[in-house]
Structures are given as structure tokens and as C-alpha cells.
Amino acid sequence: DAHNEDFWQTVRSLPRRQAQAIALHYLEDRPVAEVAAILGCTESTAKVHLHKGRKSLAARLGVTE
């Protein structure tokens, strides 16, 4: 559907590591430890990518907390 496509297009516009972390965690439903292993980083770094990605997505999609 159109909203879903808009969402994933916005995800693709994020910095690469953030987009990868978001896709792995939410699209593929992988735990943070697995996201970190796939991206070759620590769990802390994966969490930072997810946090920044979510924050950027919210701003770009006009979602307020």
C-alpha cells in the first residue's frame, strides 16, 4: 500500500547503517544482537543506529512523540 511504500522509501533515504539496522530489526524482525552481528558492530552501536534511525524517521514522516 502507498503508506507502506512511503515509509520504506523514507527508510532508504536514511544514512546507510541506520536504514540497514531499521530494515533488519523491523522488516526482518531480528533481535538487536543479530542486527549487530550482521552489521559487524557492537550491540551498543546497533542500538545507536536504531535510535537515530527512528528519530530521523519520525522527523521526516512528521510524527510527533
All heavy atoms as TSV, in Angstrom:
chain	resi	resn	atom	element	x	y	z
A	1	ASP	N	N	0.832	-1.187	0.000
A	1	ASP	CA	C	0.000	0.000	0.000
A	1	ASP	C	C	0.875	1.248	0.000
A	1	ASP	O	O	2.061	1.182	0.295
A	1	ASP	CB	C	-1.029	-0.095	1.116
A	1	ASP	CG	C	-0.658	0.474	2.466
A	1	ASP	OD1	O	0.536	0.633	2.759
A	1	ASP	OD2	O	-1.591	0.747	3.218
A	2	ALA	N	N	0.278	2.373	-0.337
A	2	ALA	CA	C	1.037	3.613	-0.555
A	2	ALA	C	C	1.765	4.080	0.702
A	2	ALA	O	O	2.914	4.516	0.621
A	2	ALA	CB	C	0.115	4.707	-1.062
A	3	HIS	N	N	1.112	3.989	1.867
A	3	HIS	CA	C	1.761	4.438	3.106
A	3	HIS	C	C	2.998	3.600	3.399
A	3	HIS	O	O	4.028	4.116	3.806
A	3	HIS	CB	C	0.792	4.367	4.292
A	3	HIS	CG	C	-0.269	5.417	4.251
A	3	HIS	ND1	N	0.016	6.744	4.073
A	3	HIS	CD2	C	-1.609	5.337	4.374
A	3	HIS	CE1	C	-1.114	7.438	4.077
A	3	HIS	NE2	N	-2.115	6.596	4.253
A	4	ASN	N	N	2.879	2.301	3.196
A	4	ASN	CA	C	3.995	1.397	3.431
A	4	ASN	C	C	5.149	1.730	2.491
A	4	ASN	O	O	6.307	1.763	2.908
A	4	ASN	CB	C	3.523	-0.044	3.228
A	4	ASN	CG	C	4.318	-1.031	4.041
A	4	ASN	OD1	O	4.929	-0.678	5.037
A	4	ASN	ND2	N	4.306	-2.262	3.610
A	5	GLU	N	N	4.842	1.988	1.232
A	5	GLU	CA	C	5.883	2.333	0.255
A	5	GLU	C	C	6.548	3.654	0.635
A	5	GLU	O	O	7.774	3.779	0.559
A	5	GLU	CB	C	5.292	2.411	-1.155
A	5	GLU	CG	C	6.319	2.690	-2.226
A	5	GLU	CD	C	7.513	1.724	-2.217
A	5	GLU	OE1	O	7.325	0.525	-1.956
A	5	GLU	OE2	O	8.639	2.195	-2.465
A	6	ASP	N	N	5.759	4.645	1.060
A	6	ASP	CA	C	6.320	5.924	1.509
A	6	ASP	C	C	7.268	5.707	2.685
A	6	ASP	O	O	8.350	6.288	2.753
A	6	ASP	CB	C	5.216	6.899	1.929
A	6	ASP	CG	C	4.425	7.434	0.757
A	6	ASP	OD1	O	4.861	7.267	-0.403
A	6	ASP	OD2	O	3.352	8.020	0.999
A	7	PHE	N	N	6.827	4.859	3.622
A	7	PHE	CA	C	7.639	4.574	4.800
A	7	PHE	C	C	8.985	3.986	4.400
A	7	PHE	O	O	10.035	4.472	4.820
A	7	PHE	CB	C	6.891	3.622	5.740
A	7	PHE	CG	C	7.727	3.177	6.907
A	7	PHE	CD1	C	7.915	4.013	7.988
A	7	PHE	CD2	C	8.335	1.939	6.910
A	7	PHE	CE1	C	8.703	3.623	9.064
A	7	PHE	CE2	C	9.122	1.532	7.978
A	7	PHE	CZ	C	9.295	2.381	9.056
A	8	TRP	N	N	8.973	2.941	3.562
A	8	TRP	CA	C	10.228	2.285	3.197
A	8	TRP	C	C	11.089	3.176	2.302
A	8	TRP	O	O	12.313	3.102	2.347
A	8	TRP	CB	C	9.971	0.904	2.589
A	8	TRP	CG	C	9.550	-0.029	3.681
A	8	TRP	CD1	C	8.310	-0.564	3.865
A	8	TRP	CD2	C	10.336	-0.474	4.790
A	8	TRP	NE1	N	8.287	-1.311	5.016
A	8	TRP	CE2	C	9.507	-1.275	5.602
A	8	TRP	CE3	C	11.652	-0.269	5.185
A	8	TRP	CZ2	C	9.962	-1.869	6.777
A	8	TRP	CZ3	C	12.109	-0.864	6.361
A	8	TRP	CH2	C	11.278	-1.653	7.133
A	9	GLN	N	N	10.470	4.036	1.516
A	9	GLN	CA	C	11.253	4.993	0.729
A	9	GLN	C	C	11.972	5.953	1.676
A	9	GLN	O	O	13.134	6.296	1.456
A	9	GLN	CB	C	10.334	5.760	-0.228
A	9	GLN	CG	C	11.105	6.608	-1.211
A	9	GLN	CD	C	10.238	7.036	-2.385
A	9	GLN	OE1	O	9.165	6.515	-2.605
A	9	GLN	NE2	N	10.730	7.998	-3.131
A	10	THR	N	N	11.276	6.362	2.740
A	10	THR	CA	C	11.897	7.234	3.737
A	10	THR	C	C	13.019	6.501	4.457
A	10	THR	O	O	14.083	7.069	4.703
A	10	THR	CB	C	10.842	7.747	4.740
A	10	THR	OG1	O	9.788	8.392	4.011
A	10	THR	CG2	C	11.439	8.739	5.720
A	11	VAL	N	N	12.801	5.227	4.783
A	11	VAL	CA	C	13.867	4.424	5.412
A	11	VAL	C	C	15.091	4.402	4.501
A	11	VAL	O	O	16.216	4.597	4.963
A	11	VAL	CB	C	13.388	2.982	5.726
A	11	VAL	CG1	C	14.577	2.093	6.126
A	11	VAL	CG2	C	12.336	2.984	6.827
A	12	ARG	N	N	14.889	4.193	3.208
A	12	ARG	CA	C	16.011	4.136	2.270
A	12	ARG	C	C	16.749	5.468	2.165
A	12	ARG	O	O	17.907	5.500	1.750
A	12	ARG	CB	C	15.531	3.675	0.888
A	12	ARG	CG	C	15.199	2.189	0.845
A	12	ARG	CD	C	14.955	1.692	-0.565
A	12	ARG	NE	N	13.761	2.243	-1.176
A	12	ARG	CZ	C	12.537	1.744	-1.034
A	12	ARG	NH1	N	12.323	0.675	-0.311
A	12	ARG	NH2	N	11.504	2.317	-1.622
A	13	SER	N	N	16.094	6.564	2.541
A	13	SER	CA	C	16.741	7.874	2.466
A	13	SER	C	C	17.618	8.157	3.696
A	13	SER	O	O	18.351	9.137	3.714
A	13	SER	CB	C	15.682	8.977	2.321
A	13	SER	OG	O	15.017	9.207	3.551
A	14	LEU	N	N	17.546	7.294	4.706
A	14	LEU	CA	C	18.368	7.465	5.904
A	14	LEU	C	C	19.824	7.125	5.587
A	14	LEU	O	O	20.102	6.451	4.597
A	14	LEU	CB	C	17.892	6.509	7.009
A	14	LEU	CG	C	16.516	6.729	7.609
A	14	LEU	CD1	C	16.179	5.566	8.546
A	14	LEU	CD2	C	16.437	8.047	8.333
A	15	PRO	N	N	20.734	7.559	6.477
A	15	PRO	CA	C	22.118	7.090	6.325
A	15	PRO	C	C	22.121	5.556	6.266
A	15	PRO	O	O	21.313	4.895	6.925
A	15	PRO	CB	C	22.805	7.601	7.597
A	15	PRO	CG	C	22.013	8.831	7.956
A	15	PRO	CD	C	20.591	8.492	7.588
A	16	ARG	N	N	23.030	5.000	5.475
A	16	ARG	CA	C	23.016	3.569	5.156
A	16	ARG	C	C	22.922	2.658	6.369
A	16	ARG	O	O	22.111	1.741	6.400
A	16	ARG	CB	C	24.261	3.233	4.334
A	16	ARG	CG	C	24.270	1.821	3.772
A	16	ARG	CD	C	25.425	1.603	2.809
A	16	ARG	NE	N	26.718	1.836	3.430
A	16	ARG	CZ	C	27.434	0.883	4.042
A	16	ARG	NH1	N	26.999	-0.337	4.074
A	16	ARG	NH2	N	28.595	1.169	4.588
A	17	ARG	N	N	23.747	2.878	7.392
A	17	ARG	CA	C	23.743	1.994	8.562
A	17	ARG	C	C	22.423	2.070	9.321
A	17	ARG	O	O	21.926	1.067	9.822
A	17	ARG	CB	C	24.908	2.331	9.507
A	17	ARG	CG	C	26.257	2.190	8.844
A	17	ARG	CD	C	26.528	0.787	8.368
A	17	ARG	NE	N	27.239	0.034	9.375
A	17	ARG	CZ	C	27.596	-1.232	9.262
A	17	ARG	NH1	N	27.320	-1.902	8.183
A	17	ARG	NH2	N	28.233	-1.834	10.217
A	18	GLN	N	N	21.855	3.264	9.408
A	18	GLN	CA	C	20.554	3.410	10.075
A	18	GLN	C	C	19.482	2.659	9.296
A	18	GLN	O	O	18.673	1.936	9.882
A	18	GLN	CB	C	20.174	4.885	10.205
A	18	GLN	CG	C	21.027	5.649	11.180
A	18	GLN	CD	C	20.709	7.127	11.207
A	18	GLN	OE1	O	19.605	7.541	10.867
A	18	GLN	NE2	N	21.675	7.933	11.605
A	19	ALA	N	N	19.490	2.816	7.990
A	19	ALA	CA	C	18.500	2.135	7.149
A	19	ALA	C	C	18.640	0.624	7.278
A	19	ALA	O	O	17.634	-0.097	7.392
A	19	ALA	CB	C	18.662	2.574	5.693
A	20	GLN	N	N	19.878	0.136	7.277
A	20	GLN	CA	C	20.107	-1.308	7.409
A	20	GLN	C	C	19.606	-1.808	8.755
A	20	GLN	O	O	18.947	-2.848	8.833
A	20	GLN	CB	C	21.602	-1.620	7.250
A	20	GLN	CG	C	22.114	-1.430	5.842
A	20	GLN	CD	C	23.627	-1.509	5.764
A	20	GLN	OE1	O	24.337	-1.163	6.710
A	20	GLN	NE2	N	24.132	-1.948	4.621
A	21	ALA	N	N	19.923	-1.088	9.826
A	21	ALA	CA	C	19.501	-1.500	11.166
A	21	ALA	C	C	17.975	-1.529	11.275
A	21	ALA	O	O	17.396	-2.491	11.792
A	21	ALA	CB	C	20.096	-0.566	12.219
A	22	ILE	N	N	17.314	-0.488	10.761
A	22	ILE	CA	C	15.849	-0.422	10.802
A	22	ILE	C	C	15.246	-1.587	10.018
A	22	ILE	O	O	14.338	-2.274	10.502
A	22	ILE	CB	C	15.343	0.927	10.226
A	22	ILE	CG1	C	15.781	2.098	11.119
A	22	ILE	CG2	C	13.843	0.912	10.000
A	22	ILE	CD1	C	15.016	2.304	12.388
A	23	ALA	N	N	15.750	-1.832	8.826
A	23	ALA	CA	C	15.211	-2.911	7.989
A	23	ALA	C	C	15.415	-4.278	8.655
A	23	ALA	O	O	14.487	-5.091	8.704
A	23	ALA	CB	C	15.858	-2.893	6.606
A	24	LEU	N	N	16.607	-4.516	9.172
A	24	LEU	CA	C	16.876	-5.805	9.811
A	24	LEU	C	C	16.008	-6.017	11.050
A	24	LEU	O	O	15.460	-7.093	11.271
A	24	LEU	CB	C	18.355	-5.904	10.208
A	24	LEU	CG	C	19.341	-6.072	9.059
A	24	LEU	CD1	C	20.768	-5.817	9.544
A	24	LEU	CD2	C	19.218	-7.459	8.446
A	25	HIS	N	N	15.870	-4.969	11.852
A	25	HIS	CA	C	15.151	-5.098	13.116
A	25	HIS	C	C	13.637	-5.155	12.919
A	25	HIS	O	O	12.966	-5.980	13.522
A	25	HIS	CB	C	15.528	-3.937	14.039
A	25	HIS	CG	C	15.048	-4.093	15.443
A	25	HIS	ND1	N	15.440	-5.137	16.262
A	25	HIS	CD2	C	14.203	-3.338	16.190
A	25	HIS	CE1	C	14.860	-5.003	17.441
A	25	HIS	NE2	N	14.108	-3.921	17.415
A	26	TYR	N	N	13.110	-4.276	12.069
A	26	TYR	CA	C	11.656	-4.179	11.932
A	26	TYR	C	C	11.091	-4.990	10.770
A	26	TYR	O	O	10.046	-5.610	10.910
A	26	TYR	CB	C	11.228	-2.711	11.818
A	26	TYR	CG	C	11.487	-1.973	13.106
A	26	TYR	CD1	C	12.564	-1.115	13.229
A	26	TYR	CD2	C	10.691	-2.175	14.217
A	26	TYR	CE1	C	12.836	-0.464	14.423
A	26	TYR	CE2	C	10.946	-1.531	15.415
A	26	TYR	CZ	C	12.016	-0.676	15.511
A	26	TYR	OH	O	12.274	-0.054	16.699
A	27	LEU	N	N	11.772	-5.000	9.645
A	27	LEU	CA	C	11.269	-5.747	8.494
A	27	LEU	C	C	11.532	-7.238	8.658
A	27	LEU	O	O	10.656	-8.072	8.437
A	27	LEU	CB	C	11.917	-5.221	7.208
A	27	LEU	CG	C	11.441	-5.838	5.896
A	27	LEU	CD1	C	9.962	-5.524	5.680
A	27	LEU	CD2	C	12.249	-5.309	4.732
A	28	GLU	N	N	12.761	-7.569	9.079
A	28	GLU	CA	C	13.136	-8.976	9.225
A	28	GLU	C	C	12.953	-9.496	10.650
A	28	GLU	O	O	13.201	-10.661	10.921
A	28	GLU	CB	C	14.580	-9.183	8.759
A	28	GLU	CG	C	14.757	-8.871	7.280
A	28	GLU	CD	C	16.139	-9.226	6.776
A	28	GLU	OE1	O	16.877	-9.965	7.449
A	28	GLU	OE2	O	16.493	-8.741	5.679
A	29	ASP	N	N	12.526	-8.604	11.567
A	29	ASP	CA	C	12.210	-8.973	12.950
A	29	ASP	C	C	13.397	-9.635	13.661
A	29	ASP	O	O	13.250	-10.621	14.368
A	29	ASP	CB	C	10.976	-9.886	12.975
A	29	ASP	CG	C	10.293	-9.884	14.336
A	29	ASP	OD1	O	10.403	-8.868	15.049
A	29	ASP	OD2	O	9.670	-10.894	14.686
A	30	ARG	N	N	14.587	-9.086	13.422
A	30	ARG	CA	C	15.786	-9.646	14.038
A	30	ARG	C	C	16.086	-8.915	15.350
A	30	ARG	O	O	15.910	-7.703	15.431
A	30	ARG	CB	C	16.985	-9.521	13.106
A	30	ARG	CG	C	16.846	-10.359	11.845
A	30	ARG	CD	C	18.045	-10.148	10.950
A	30	ARG	NE	N	17.894	-10.823	9.672
A	30	ARG	CZ	C	18.416	-12.018	9.406
A	30	ARG	NH1	N	19.105	-12.661	10.313
A	30	ARG	NH2	N	18.240	-12.558	8.224
A	31	PRO	N	N	16.553	-9.651	16.367
A	31	PRO	CA	C	16.924	-9.000	17.638
A	31	PRO	C	C	18.169	-8.128	17.455
A	31	PRO	O	O	18.942	-8.307	16.512
A	31	PRO	CB	C	17.195	-10.169	18.576
A	31	PRO	CG	C	17.469	-11.331	17.687
A	31	PRO	CD	C	16.726	-11.086	16.403
A	32	VAL	N	N	18.364	-7.201	18.382
A	32	VAL	CA	C	19.488	-6.264	18.297
A	32	VAL	C	C	20.825	-7.001	18.185
A	32	VAL	O	O	21.693	-6.597	17.408
A	32	VAL	CB	C	19.490	-5.296	19.512
A	32	VAL	CG1	C	20.748	-4.448	19.535
A	32	VAL	CG2	C	18.254	-4.404	19.469
A	33	ALA	N	N	20.989	-8.094	18.919
A	33	ALA	CA	C	22.251	-8.844	18.868
A	33	ALA	C	C	22.528	-9.344	17.444
A	33	ALA	O	O	23.670	-9.309	16.977
A	33	ALA	CB	C	22.205	-10.022	19.839
A	34	GLU	N	N	21.491	-9.792	16.765
A	34	GLU	CA	C	21.655	-10.277	15.391
A	34	GLU	C	C	21.937	-9.123	14.431
A	34	GLU	O	O	22.760	-9.239	13.529
A	34	GLU	CB	C	20.379	-11.008	14.949
A	34	GLU	CG	C	20.633	-12.381	14.393
A	34	GLU	CD	C	19.346	-13.093	14.053
A	34	GLU	OE1	O	18.747	-13.683	14.967
A	34	GLU	OE2	O	18.948	-13.039	12.877
A	35	VAL	N	N	21.237	-8.009	14.632
A	35	VAL	CA	C	21.477	-6.813	13.812
A	35	VAL	C	C	22.948	-6.417	13.943
A	35	VAL	O	O	23.618	-6.162	12.946
A	35	VAL	CB	C	20.553	-5.639	14.242
A	35	VAL	CG1	C	20.946	-4.344	13.530
A	35	VAL	CG2	C	19.092	-5.975	13.969
A	36	ALA	N	N	23.453	-6.411	15.172
A	36	ALA	CA	C	24.850	-6.041	15.420
A	36	ALA	C	C	25.796	-7.004	14.706
A	36	ALA	O	O	26.759	-6.573	14.062
A	36	ALA	CB	C	25.127	-6.034	16.923
A	37	ALA	N	N	25.520	-8.305	14.805
A	37	ALA	CA	C	26.381	-9.304	14.166
A	37	ALA	C	C	26.398	-9.120	12.652
A	37	ALA	O	O	27.454	-9.174	12.018
A	37	ALA	CB	C	25.910	-10.711	14.535
A	38	ILE	N	N	25.236	-8.870	12.064
A	38	ILE	CA	C	25.139	-8.706	10.608
A	38	ILE	C	C	25.871	-7.438	10.157
A	38	ILE	O	O	26.561	-7.434	9.148
A	38	ILE	CB	C	23.657	-8.682	10.160
A	38	ILE	CG1	C	23.049	-10.077	10.363
A	38	ILE	CG2	C	23.520	-8.233	8.706
A	38	ILE	CD1	C	21.529	-10.102	10.259
A	39	LEU	N	N	25.713	-6.368	10.938
A	39	LEU	CA	C	26.349	-5.099	10.574
A	39	LEU	C	C	27.823	-5.057	10.973
A	39	LEU	O	O	28.540	-4.121	10.611
A	39	LEU	CB	C	25.607	-3.919	11.211
A	39	LEU	CG	C	24.158	-3.693	10.759
A	39	LEU	CD1	C	23.572	-2.468	11.457
A	39	LEU	CD2	C	24.060	-3.550	9.253
A	40	GLY	N	N	28.263	-6.053	11.744
A	40	GLY	CA	C	29.663	-6.081	12.164
A	40	GLY	C	C	30.003	-5.003	13.169
A	40	GLY	O	O	31.072	-4.392	13.103
A	41	CYS	N	N	29.074	-4.754	14.097
A	41	CYS	CA	C	29.305	-3.736	15.115
A	41	CYS	C	C	28.860	-4.287	16.473
A	41	CYS	O	O	28.328	-5.387	16.556
A	41	CYS	CB	C	28.551	-2.442	14.772
A	41	CYS	SG	S	26.753	-2.599	14.717
A	42	THR	N	N	29.064	-3.502	17.519
A	42	THR	CA	C	28.622	-3.925	18.844
A	42	THR	C	C	27.112	-3.726	18.971
A	42	THR	O	O	26.500	-2.993	18.181
A	42	THR	CB	C	29.308	-3.096	19.950
A	42	THR	OG1	O	28.887	-1.733	19.816
A	42	THR	CG2	C	30.830	-3.192	19.861
A	43	GLU	N	N	26.518	-4.367	19.993
A	43	GLU	CA	C	25.092	-4.165	20.231
A	43	GLU	C	C	24.810	-2.701	20.555
A	43	GLU	O	O	23.792	-2.152	20.136
A	43	GLU	CB	C	24.597	-5.067	21.368
A	43	GLU	CG	C	24.459	-6.513	20.935
A	43	GLU	CD	C	23.810	-7.377	22.002
A	43	GLU	OE1	O	22.821	-6.937	22.617
A	43	GLU	OE2	O	24.301	-8.502	22.215
A	44	SER	N	N	25.719	-2.073	21.299
A	44	SER	CA	C	25.534	-0.650	21.643
A	44	SER	C	C	25.458	0.205	20.385
A	44	SER	O	O	24.606	1.091	20.275
A	44	SER	CB	C	26.681	-0.147	22.519
A	44	SER	OG	O	26.695	-0.829	23.737
A	45	THR	N	N	26.336	-0.069	19.432
A	45	THR	CA	C	26.345	0.685	18.180
A	45	THR	C	C	25.071	0.414	17.387
A	45	THR	O	O	24.485	1.338	16.817
A	45	THR	CB	C	27.604	0.349	17.352
A	45	THR	OG1	O	28.756	0.676	18.130
A	45	THR	CG2	C	27.638	1.120	16.044
A	46	ALA	N	N	24.633	-0.840	17.362
A	46	ALA	CA	C	23.385	-1.177	16.662
A	46	ALA	C	C	22.215	-0.424	17.282
A	46	ALA	O	O	21.341	0.090	16.569
A	46	ALA	CB	C	23.140	-2.682	16.710
A	47	LYS	N	N	22.201	-0.334	18.612
A	47	LYS	CA	C	21.126	0.402	19.296
A	47	LYS	C	C	21.158	1.886	18.922
A	47	LYS	O	O	20.110	2.510	18.757
A	47	LYS	CB	C	21.234	0.234	20.815
A	47	LYS	CG	C	20.828	-1.147	21.281
A	47	LYS	CD	C	21.008	-1.275	22.787
A	47	LYS	CE	C	20.685	-2.689	23.239
A	47	LYS	NZ	N	20.915	-2.855	24.688
A	48	VAL	N	N	22.363	2.439	18.795
A	48	VAL	CA	C	22.500	3.845	18.390
A	48	VAL	C	C	21.952	4.031	16.970
A	48	VAL	O	O	21.211	4.982	16.711
A	48	VAL	CB	C	23.974	4.323	18.486
A	48	VAL	CG1	C	24.164	5.676	17.814
A	48	VAL	CG2	C	24.406	4.381	19.941
A	49	HIS	N	N	22.300	3.114	16.056
A	49	HIS	CA	C	21.781	3.196	14.684
A	49	HIS	C	C	20.250	3.141	14.699
A	49	HIS	O	O	19.589	3.910	13.989
A	49	HIS	CB	C	22.317	2.057	13.812
A	49	HIS	CG	C	23.757	2.152	13.475
A	49	HIS	ND1	N	24.387	3.321	13.083
A	49	HIS	CD2	C	24.735	1.202	13.465
A	49	HIS	CE1	C	25.665	3.096	12.850
A	49	HIS	NE2	N	25.902	1.811	13.075
A	50	LEU	N	N	19.678	2.248	15.496
A	50	LEU	CA	C	18.210	2.131	15.582
A	50	LEU	C	C	17.604	3.396	16.162
A	50	LEU	O	O	16.606	3.909	15.646
A	50	LEU	CB	C	17.815	0.912	16.423
A	50	LEU	CG	C	18.007	-0.430	15.739
A	50	LEU	CD1	C	17.907	-1.567	16.755
A	50	LEU	CD2	C	16.970	-0.622	14.638
A	51	HIS	N	N	18.190	3.902	17.230
A	51	HIS	CA	C	17.657	5.104	17.881
A	51	HIS	C	C	17.686	6.305	16.936
A	51	HIS	O	O	16.686	6.996	16.763
A	51	HIS	CB	C	18.460	5.414	19.150
A	51	HIS	CG	C	18.069	6.698	19.798
A	51	HIS	ND1	N	16.894	6.843	20.506
A	51	HIS	CD2	C	18.657	7.914	19.813
A	51	HIS	CE1	C	16.802	8.106	20.938
A	51	HIS	NE2	N	17.858	8.764	20.528
A	52	LYS	N	N	18.840	6.525	16.310
A	52	LYS	CA	C	18.969	7.658	15.374
A	52	LYS	C	C	18.050	7.468	14.169
A	52	LYS	O	O	17.460	8.431	13.683
A	52	LYS	CB	C	20.416	7.824	14.919
A	52	LYS	CG	C	21.324	8.364	15.997
A	52	LYS	CD	C	22.735	8.553	15.470
A	52	LYS	CE	C	23.629	9.194	16.518
A	52	LYS	NZ	N	24.996	9.368	16.031
A	53	GLY	N	N	17.950	6.219	13.694
A	53	GLY	CA	C	17.067	5.936	12.567
A	53	GLY	C	C	15.613	6.221	12.890
A	53	GLY	O	O	14.903	6.838	12.100
A	54	ARG	N	N	15.167	5.770	14.065
A	54	ARG	CA	C	13.780	6.032	14.482
A	54	ARG	C	C	13.526	7.525	14.621
A	54	ARG	O	O	12.483	8.033	14.203
A	54	ARG	CB	C	13.476	5.334	15.809
A	54	ARG	CG	C	13.245	3.848	15.690
A	54	ARG	CD	C	12.676	3.259	16.964
A	54	ARG	NE	N	13.611	3.359	18.068
A	54	ARG	CZ	C	14.424	2.381	18.459
A	54	ARG	NH1	N	14.404	1.217	17.834
A	54	ARG	NH2	N	15.241	2.556	19.478
A	55	LYS	N	N	14.493	8.232	15.209
A	55	LYS	CA	C	14.355	9.677	15.409
A	55	LYS	C	C	14.261	10.403	14.061
A	55	LYS	O	O	13.410	11.272	13.868
A	55	LYS	CB	C	15.547	10.177	16.225
A	55	LYS	CG	C	15.312	11.477	16.901
A	55	LYS	CD	C	16.413	11.755	17.905
A	55	LYS	CE	C	16.171	13.134	18.496
A	55	LYS	NZ	N	17.018	13.480	19.587
A	56	SER	N	N	15.138	10.026	13.125
A	56	SER	CA	C	15.119	10.632	11.793
A	56	SER	C	C	13.829	10.306	11.051
A	56	SER	O	O	13.250	11.174	10.394
A	56	SER	CB	C	16.309	10.143	10.960
A	56	SER	OG	O	17.508	10.620	11.498
A	57	LEU	N	N	13.380	9.056	11.166
A	57	LEU	CA	C	12.124	8.663	10.511
A	57	LEU	C	C	10.960	9.478	11.042
A	57	LEU	O	O	10.137	9.974	10.273
A	57	LEU	CB	C	11.829	7.177	10.742
A	57	LEU	CG	C	12.527	6.192	9.836
A	57	LEU	CD1	C	12.205	4.769	10.296
A	57	LEU	CD2	C	12.110	6.381	8.387
A	58	ALA	N	N	10.887	9.616	12.359
A	58	ALA	CA	C	9.791	10.373	12.964
A	58	ALA	C	C	9.786	11.811	12.454
A	58	ALA	O	O	8.743	12.337	12.083
A	58	ALA	CB	C	9.917	10.352	14.495
A	59	ALA	N	N	10.977	12.413	12.386
A	59	ALA	CA	C	11.072	13.788	11.904
A	59	ALA	C	C	10.675	13.892	10.441
A	59	ALA	O	O	9.897	14.775	10.051
A	59	ALA	CB	C	12.502	14.316	12.098
A	60	ARG	N	N	11.163	12.963	9.623
A	60	ARG	CA	C	10.888	13.014	8.183
A	60	ARG	C	C	9.430	12.682	7.860
A	60	ARG	O	O	8.895	13.159	6.865
A	60	ARG	CB	C	11.804	12.050	7.434
A	60	ARG	CG	C	13.254	12.485	7.480
A	60	ARG	CD	C	14.177	11.452	6.881
A	60	ARG	NE	N	15.567	11.793	7.165
A	60	ARG	CZ	C	16.562	11.496	6.379
A	60	ARG	NH1	N	16.380	10.839	5.261
A	60	ARG	NH2	N	17.789	11.839	6.701
A	61	LEU	N	N	8.808	11.861	8.697
A	61	LEU	CA	C	7.409	11.483	8.454
A	61	LEU	C	C	6.429	12.392	9.193
A	61	LEU	O	O	5.232	12.204	9.127
A	61	LEU	CB	C	7.184	10.016	8.865
A	61	LEU	CG	C	7.961	8.985	8.042
A	61	LEU	CD1	C	7.853	7.606	8.677
A	61	LEU	CD2	C	7.458	8.951	6.614
A	62	GLY	N	N	6.978	13.362	9.948
A	62	GLY	CA	C	6.117	14.309	10.655
A	62	GLY	C	C	5.388	13.702	11.840
A	62	GLY	O	O	4.306	14.149	12.207
A	63	VAL	N	N	6.006	12.684	12.449
A	63	VAL	CA	C	5.390	12.048	13.617
A	63	VAL	C	C	5.898	12.761	14.869
A	63	VAL	O	O	7.087	12.972	15.023
A	63	VAL	CB	C	5.782	10.542	13.690
A	63	VAL	CG1	C	5.233	9.894	14.942
A	63	VAL	CG2	C	5.314	9.825	12.438
A	64	THR	N	N	4.968	13.116	15.735
A	64	THR	CA	C	5.384	13.759	16.988
A	64	THR	C	C	5.256	12.761	18.121
A	64	THR	O	O	4.409	11.875	18.094
A	64	THR	CB	C	4.510	15.000	17.288
A	64	THR	OG1	O	3.151	14.603	17.302
A	64	THR	CG2	C	4.731	16.083	16.265
A	65	GLU	N	N	6.119	12.925	19.105
A	65	GLU	CA	C	6.105	11.987	20.234
A	65	GLU	C	C	5.031	12.346	21.224
A	65	GLU	O	O	4.604	13.432	21.353
A	65	GLU	CB	C	7.465	11.987	20.927
A	65	GLU	CG	C	8.540	11.439	20.004
A	65	GLU	CD	C	9.891	11.368	20.698
A	65	GLU	OE1	O	9.923	11.325	21.926
A	65	GLU	OE2	O	10.885	11.331	19.984
